[in-house]
Amino acid sequence: MPDAPSGCPAEGVEQTTISAGLLKIFGLGTLILGDSGIGKSESALELISRGHQFIADDVVQIRATPRGELIGTAPALSRNFMEIRGLGIINIRAIFGPRSIARQAKVDLVVRLKKWRRGYEVDRLGLKSGDDMTILGREIPQLAIPVAPGRNIATLIEVACKVHILRKKGYSAPDEIIRRLDRVLT
């Protein structure tokens, strides 16, 4: 059987397309989701300027590997490009150089940007993990970050990635503080 044309998956490969951005942050393939105009691309631009790698803006193609991993890429047409309101279409590779780009990344984490509203319930202590997002039948850890004026979303996304990395290593700051409180109270 001949190979599929460039940008097209081979027959039988599970795939989907998601409206999101995809960056490689501290080695984690991080999907950034949220309503239009919430600041996904601006946050991604800030993350790229801090040295993280850009993969896709607005449209991410995701395919499952035979090992069950999810791999995200940009469509060939929009690869290296990002749309920023007020600036238009920009070429990330031309502005930040070839090291700012990754062709693909394993999807490790979903960060969902949500507009903060009065009365919006937020787990302030981080005691419960977020609801996972299901993509092609696989559960991907998901964190919701409330967006409000004055919040540095790029920094919060970086910290969310570091928290995820620590959790994968077995460390949980909320669990540690509970242990400390228990020791003080006993």
C-alpha positions in Angstrom: 0.0 0.0 0.0 1.5 3.4 -0.9 2.1 6.0 1.7 -0.6 8.6 2.3 0.0 12.0 0.8 1.9 14.4 3.0 -0.4 15.8 5.6 -2.9 13.0 5.2 -3.0 10.0 7.6 -2.5 6.4 6.4 -5.7 4.5 6.1 -7.0 3.1 9.4 -5.2 5.7 11.5 -7.4 7.3 14.2 -7.4 11.0 13.9 -9.3 14.2 14.7 -9.0 17.9 14.4 -9.4 20.2 17.4 -9.8 24.0 17.6 -6.8 24.8 19.9 -3.2 25.8 20.1 -0.4 23.3 20.7 3.0 24.1 22.3 5.8 22.1 23.8 6.3 23.5 27.3 9.0 22.0 29.4 8.8 19.0 27.1 5.0 18.6 27.5 2.8 18.7 24.5 0.2 21.2 25.8 -3.1 21.9 24.1 -4.5 25.3 24.9 -8.3 25.6 24.6 -10.8 28.3 25.2 -13.4 30.5 23.7 -12.5 32.8 20.8 -10.8 36.0 22.0 -9.9 34.7 25.5 -6.1 35.1 24.8 -4.9 31.7 23.6 -2.7 33.0 20.8 -1.4 35.9 22.9 -0.5 33.5 25.7 1.2 31.2 23.2 3.1 34.1 21.8 4.4 35.0 25.2 5.3 31.3 25.9 7.3 31.2 22.6 9.1 34.4 23.5 10.2 32.6 26.7 11.7 29.7 24.7 8.9 27.2 24.5 8.2 25.6 21.1 5.3 26.3 18.8 3.5 23.6 16.9 0.0 24.9 16.0 -2.4 27.8 16.3 -6.2 27.5 16.1 -6.2 24.1 14.4 -4.5 21.0 15.7 -4.6 17.7 13.9 -4.3 14.8 16.4 -3.6 11.1 15.5 -3.2 8.1 17.6 0.0 6.0 17.3 -0.1 2.2 17.4 1.2 2.5 21.1 -1.9 4.6 22.0 -0.2 8.0 22.2 -1.8 11.1 20.8 0.4 13.2 18.5 -0.5 16.7 17.5 0.6 18.6 14.4 -0.4 21.7 12.5 -2.1 21.4 9.1 0.6 21.9 6.4 -1.1 25.1 5.2 -0.9 26.9 8.5 2.4 25.4 9.9 4.6 28.0 11.5 1.8 30.7 11.3 -0.2 32.3 14.0 -3.0 34.9 13.9 -2.8 37.7 16.4 -5.6 40.2 16.6 -4.3 43.6 15.6 -1.2 42.2 14.0 -2.7 39.7 11.6 -0.9 36.6 10.4 2.6 36.2 11.7 5.3 33.6 10.9 6.7 32.3 14.2 9.8 30.7 12.5 10.7 33.9 10.7 10.3 36.0 13.9 11.8 33.7 16.6 13.9 31.3 14.5 13.9 27.6 13.8 14.4 26.6 17.5 11.0 28.1 18.3 9.2 25.5 16.2 8.5 21.8 16.8 6.8 19.8 14.0 4.8 17.7 16.4 4.3 16.8 20.0 2.7 14.1 22.1 -0.4 15.5 23.7 0.3 15.3 27.4 -1.9 18.0 28.9 -4.9 20.2 28.1 -5.1 23.7 29.6 -8.6 25.2 29.2 -8.8 28.9 29.5 -12.1 30.0 31.0 -13.4 33.5 31.4 -13.7 34.2 35.1 -17.1 35.2 36.3 -18.4 36.2 39.7 -19.5 33.1 41.5 -17.3 30.9 39.3 -16.3 27.9 41.5 -12.6 27.3 41.5 -10.7 24.6 43.5 -8.5 27.0 45.3 -6.4 24.3 47.0 -5.9 21.9 44.1 -7.2 19.0 46.2 -9.1 17.4 43.3 -7.6 16.9 39.8 -9.5 18.5 36.9 -11.8 16.5 34.6 -9.8 14.7 32.0 -10.5 15.5 28.3 -11.3 12.5 26.1 -9.6 12.6 22.7 -9.9 9.6 20.4 -11.0 7.5 23.3 -7.9 8.4 25.4 -8.1 10.4 28.7 -5.8 13.5 28.7 -5.3 15.4 32.0 -7.0 18.8 31.9 -6.6 21.9 34.0 -8.9 24.9 33.9 -7.4 28.4 34.3 -9.8 31.3 35.0 -8.8 34.3 32.9 -9.4 37.8 34.3 -7.7 41.2 33.8 -4.3 41.4 35.4 -3.6 37.6 35.5 -0.5 36.5 33.7 -1.9 33.6 31.7 1.5 32.5 30.2 3.0 32.2 33.6 0.0 30.3 34.9 0.3 27.9 31.9 4.0 27.3 32.7 3.2 26.6 36.3 0.3 24.3 35.3 2.8 22.3 33.2 5.3 22.1 36.1 2.5 21.0 38.5 1.6 18.3 36.0 5.2 17.1 35.8 5.5 17.0 39.6 2.2 15.0 39.9 3.5 12.5 37.4 6.5 12.1 39.6 4.2 11.5 42.6 4.4 14.9 44.3 1.3 16.9 45.3 1.6 20.2 47.1 -1.9 20.0 48.5 -1.2 16.5 49.9 2.0 17.8 51.5 0.3 20.8 53.2 -2.4 18.4 54.5 0.3 16.1 56.0 1.9 19.2 57.6 -1.4 20.3 59.1 -2.1 16.8 60.4 1.4 16.7 62.1 0.7 20.1 63.7 -2.8 19.1 64.9 -1.7 15.7 66.4 
